[in-house]
Amino acid sequence: MTGRRRRFGFWTATALVVGNIIGAAIFMQPASLAPYGWNAITAWLISLAGALCLAWVFARLAATFPDAGGAHGFMELGVGEGAAFLGSWGYLVSVWAANAAITITGVNYLTRLLPALRTVPGAEPAAALLVIALITWGNLRAMGGQVQLVSSVIKLLPFTAVIALAAWVLLRDGTAALAPIDAVPLSAATTLSAIGITFYAMLGLESAAMPADAVEDPERTVPRATMVGTTLSGVVTIFSTCAVALMMPMEVVSQSKAPVADFIGGFWGNGASLFVAFCGVVSCFGCLNGWILIGGELPSAMCSRGALPSWFGVRNRFGVPARALVLGALITSVLVLAASSRVGVAAFNFAALIATATNLVLYLLCTLAAIRFMRDGRLARTPGLVLCSLGALVFALYAFYGSGREPLLWGLALLALGWPLRHVARRAAARARLVTHGA
């Protein structure tokens, strides 16, 4: 007898959202945000508000168009095939750039366990390239899914400890526990610069646009799980990163390659610091494993829709899109090497801001699609959705500007690489139609 397919309920769907949002960024962001002082708090609040607006847009699109095929389908229906390709390719580029940031974070925490990596010239980028190669090799042999569950559980342990420790210290010492950061005045320009970094930690909210046939009562479950999951992810990330950034001296945390480990180690000793570093390594490389897999499957899926040449869709004997996986690993490696010329946390910021800028293309186009759907009646025009769509639109444009000139130029260059591939795919499709009609 064939069993009935078990659908995702509210809690399972919420856990999926949280698991996809909370990744490696949280391990390095305290060092990235420390120089911004209280501006980081303002940036976090704006980023969380923008993320919630975007999450609601995706939730309503997923519930209204369950058969569209996800974000690419929303864009194709709402803003056209060319824009859909741009959004999907931008998302793919953001995955490659995010993988570079994840790799850099994981190696930074690995140096805490293997101090020799810090002293041998070139050892850190070499270790990063080796990790990418090994995880890609595992995915090429269809071994990628076996490490995800364990790493997903382990990665939450340090942040539970950080939040509990920070709460205890604040209750014990009050505001005296906060490091002096008056030298960084609040300003709109400084907050804007921080937003590109804070919003990087919220990337992944689009994963909530899951197929309706996998969710129980999708019209209710998808929006609720999306909003609750995004909110929980934002709260955990904000509290843990700000606790570290604001409770350690700025000159210490901003130079740290493993800020979460240093924070906990300062209170509980070197053993606790090493344990957190171990959790960071497992979390980052487990996260990298999943995103390398996605970075291979995305071009294959675009190939099946005729958006990329058939070359990307070729699968090996394990059923894995090997060419797409290897290409993604090579581009990620190039970004890691480009970032390695920067010192400390600047390398992470470089890759993270490219990921943010290119991912925002998809968010912006999906929001424009939702606005068009409301105008032509395909999507219910409720006050909440109108407000969230406008908020998401303003936030996406604001975050684009905040990403900075160099990441935007890198993002534009990587986006431009996709157009010749689209042209090749369209020509191949046209030839196939001619052959079919001629036959």
Sequence and secondary structure as in RCSB ss.txt:
>XXXX:A:sequence
MTGRRRRFGFWTATALVVGNIIGAAIFMQPASLAPYGWNAITAWLISLAGALCLAWVFARLAATFPDAGGAHGFM
ELGVGEGAAFLGSWGYLVSVWAANAAITITGVNYLTRLLPALRTVPGAEPAAALLVIALITWGNLRAMGGQVQLV
SSVIKLLPFTAVIALAAWVLLRDGTAALAPIDAVPLSAATTLSAIGITFYAMLGLESAAMPADAVEDPERTVPRA
TMVGTTLSGVVTIFSTCAVALMMPMEVVSQSKAPVADFIGGFWGNGASLFVAFCGVVSCFGCLNGWILIGGELPS
AMCSRGALPSWFGVRNRFGVPARALVLGALITSVLVLAASSRVGVAAFNFAALIATATNLVLYLLCTLAAIRFMR
DGRLARTPGLVLCSLGALVFALYAFYGSGREPLLWGLALLALGWPLRHVARRAAARARLVTHGA
>XXXX:A:secstr
       B HHHHHHHHHHHH SSHHHHHHHHHGGGTTHHHHHHHHHHHHHHHHHHHHHHHHHH TTS SHHHHH
HHHH HHHHHHHHHHHHHHHHHHHHHHHHHHHHHHHHH THHHHSTTHHHHHHHHHHHHHHHHHHTT GGGGHHH
HHHHTTHHHHHHHHHHHHHHHHHGGGGS   TTS   HHHHHHHHHHHHHTTTTGGGG   GGGBSSHHHHHHHH
HHHHHHHHHHHHHHHHHHHHHHS HHHHTT SSHHHHHHHHHH HHHHHHHHHHHHHHHHHHHHHHHHHHHHHHH
HHHHTTSS GGGG   TTS  HHHHHHHHHHHHHHHHHHTTS THHHHHHHHHHHHHHHHHHHHHHHHHHHHHHH
HTSS   HHHHHHHHHHHHHHHHHHHHT HHHHHHHHHHHHTHHHHHHHHHHHHHHHHHHHHH 
